[in-house]
């Protein structure tokens, strides 16, 4: 109780006298940044999951060529999940003389479990939202099918042996943007399926069980279901709904989390420096308390309590600030964010808070442990310094707490080890380089004025402190620059990836004889299209001459490319949005088939250059040798292929063509003209999902900028902590100088010289380190092409000066203002 | 009350072992006031720190209130100090973060584990500083700070009080006032007082003077008196 009271008194006075301000500021900023980031990422993440579910039409879909096992449904219901039974199949729809292939979606009354279904009486108008299945005997048609069949609402169509009345036009349907959903949709009541008689033994059917519910129940269902699925069944989660969002959002999340953690590390450094100063200034207090009869551990406990009080207040302020910033962001972005963004979770606050306190203890405890080791004898002999801990212990404790935090956020031991080893190496290199730079600076100022000489000599005399300062400033600047670099590159990369005229429509089922006419039409309407690729559908039947299931490891047997028909193409020129990883791209026309395959598929299927793959294409088998392996940028919104043949190898196979093109919304009617002229062609409208991707990127960019502010503030905390750390010594020295006759101008000049040199050297160091770090991050984490940044070498030293000189002058203003007698009297 | 026996303090230096105190022995009786004098570097402060249990000797023993404190662990010595020992220092050593009242109350709170503002106020009255109770040390003059320190030293009603140059940082007049206060309180509370000083006038006010030189006890006024007494007896 007494300890608490004394701790509270010490805390209150230290707070009022400003002793704890930097420490609390550092924690405030670190926890604030982290809370804002984690809250935002968590909320957007959950929001996007919900949005993705809307695209999918449910939180989860089990898809199977046979009727769904009854126990799957039972289990879902026992977990209080909603279910909906669907049956998808392709069938020719007939209306008078017109007939066309459509994707038939037979649904029950629970359809759709998520997402929007909107219907209208005619195409291209705003629809009315609805739920449920069509009445028996009625169907709903997509506008394209309506157009292809030349029917209107009220007309009759034939499906199998049954006739149906067209009751509505589908304006919006969940899952409508699915990439492989080539043919136009027809929605019917699942009760009507038997009377069509299209479902026969051997029919290609896709039974689907849609499942939705609370996150925790879904998780339980995932765990229960996944081991029970066989190779023919597929399980689609939220991330399967909008795969294009995946990589952009993933990078943004990586970046935000990385920034949050870097802010925290900077906060940690500031805390370590501030705590060290705090402890040093309280050695006398500790000695006195020991004289008055307090035991070592009691003294330690009291100062731990003071620190915890400061930490708790700082972290609390941080949590509140983080929450407000997050709310502000959500408010500012309300038109971009999902309509119903999930509310912040208490657990996210708790995690940031605990993280802040862990950093505080990890970085400040070594300094506090020195307080415990103060001998009571110090009261009589102030020169008695407490034994210093092995710096290894100090560093180990900081690294351990940092490691725990990084592991908590990244859940990846390899990454944590890489960051810690890399960071350690960087710090050592920074110290060595700082030493070299200081020596160079010393040589350069020879023969200059006395203030110059005095300033540099001061740095040299206190070499250890100077090196630590240069390294701390340098590394702080490095982290800030890295974040700025990453932000720029990330946003540039997104823009490059999604230019304003990125293809937003796919066109498939183009007949060979229509290719030229279609290109002509594009040209006339000034529509920018990618190349037109031939496409042949084929299934992998053998790898290296053997049955795939016999030679593949267990985990690869269910690989996506083995379970469905692949879209195969041929090309002479190397395609855009691809990178050659191995082998050579020599695709000469000829009948001997050679292929280029996608890298991940090659790895999963254990294929190497020179191996063969055999495909079944329309009953014929073709074996081809792998000549090259490519990296494919799947989110480029261009036609991409796992397997590309040389021209001529597939000449005798039935091919259709595919292309993608950009169509602004005001030119949408062009689609009708195309469909009227080439009725067999199918168009996939990706513009909606592309808009969604763009909005996500906008959101992420703004969040990235806000986080940058936190990182810079954390950097400032380090700067102030470092300048304050040497303040006492500076005060004493300046007092002696002033007593010996130095005027304010001289003292000011020497201080300026010192901080100029510190800032400049820190800047040079930061440029070197940021370039190196960015290179590692680009190539290892963000999977981007590393680039050289010339501007960094000018900006970094300038930024060093701009940050360090003012911070130094502000932090040391007492050096100039206090009369020497006031300082010398303090002793 | 206090017994110092064959006390040796050595410290290792670059040039070899340095002996600061060499086989010092003496006893102090209950209620006695003792001044330890000597030139700078004679080992006065080291002797004081060993007697008060602030440091451990290289050899020899200090028995305080019938307890061999040299056999104690550091924490046991701390507990012993809390119960029995008070200090007054040359540079006052008040906690800058506590008010005058809180500084005086601190030893009481450490000893009894409860708030002791009333007793502390009483003591501040006795040293004439009740009007400065809420002032922080940096708002007090040197003499006032030392008076607070004295009030703090007597607060826990110690059996023995150690003072290290209690008037060393004060001008003659203030020093005299502070010394008066120290002796008055000492007398009224019956405390044993051991002080280290350069000030011969202050030393003369004590019952007994011990003089150190080069780490050795070269003069003990008590023994001189005893010797004179025995000489008088033998002369007689």
HADDOCK unambig.tbl for C-alpha pairs under 7 A between the chains (distance, minus, plus):
assign (segid A and resid 2 and name CA) (segid B and resid 113 and name CA) 5.72 0.50 0.50
assign (segid A and resid 2 and name CA) (segid B and resid 114 and name CA) 6.87 0.50 0.50
assign (segid A and resid 10 and name CA) (segid B and resid 97 and name CA) 5.98 0.50 0.50
assign (segid A and resid 13 and name CA) (segid B and resid 97 and name CA) 5.26 0.50 0.50
assign (segid A and resid 14 and name CA) (segid B and resid 97 and name CA) 6.81 0.50 0.50
assign (segid A and resid 285 and name CA) (segid B and resid 95 and name CA) 6.33 0.50 0.50
assign (segid A and resid 290 and name CA) (segid B and resid 78 and name CA) 6.38 0.50 0.50
assign (segid A and resid 291 and name CA) (segid B and resid 54 and name CA) 6.94 0.50 0.50
assign (segid A and resid 291 and name CA) (segid B and resid 78 and name CA) 6.86 0.50 0.50
assign (segid A and resid 291 and name CA) (segid B and resid 81 and name CA) 6.96 0.50 0.50
assign (segid A and resid 292 and name CA) (segid B and resid 81 and name CA) 6.44 0.50 0.50
assign (segid A and resid 292 and name CA) (segid B and resid 82 and name CA) 5.53 0.50 0.50
assign (segid A and resid 292 and name CA) (segid B and resid 107 and name CA) 6.24 0.50 0.50
assign (segid A and resid 293 and name CA) (segid B and resid 78 and name CA) 4.16 0.50 0.50
assign (segid A and resid 293 and name CA) (segid B and resid 79 and name CA) 5.22 0.50 0.50
assign (segid A and resid 293 and name CA) (segid B and resid 81 and name CA) 5.07 0.50 0.50
assign (segid A and resid 293 and name CA) (segid B and resid 82 and name CA) 4.02 0.50 0.50
assign (segid A and resid 294 and name CA) (segid B and resid 78 and name CA) 5.81 0.50 0.50
assign (segid A and resid 294 and name CA) (segid B and resid 79 and name CA) 6.86 0.50 0.50
assign (segid A and resid 295 and name CA) (segid B and resid 75 and name CA) 5.17 0.50 0.50
assign (segid A and resid 295 and name CA) (segid B and resid 78 and name CA) 5.81 0.50 0.50
assign (segid A and resid 296 and name CA) (segid B and resid 75 and name CA) 6.90 0.50 0.50
assign (segid A and resid 376 and name CA) (segid B and resid 54 and name CA) 5.45 0.50 0.50
assign (segid A and resid 377 and name CA) (segid B and resid 49 and name CA) 6.65 0.50 0.50
assign (segid A and resid 377 and name CA) (segid B and resid 54 and name CA) 5.31 0.50 0.50
assign (segid A and resid 377 and name CA) (segid B and resid 55 and name CA) 6.15 0.50 0.50
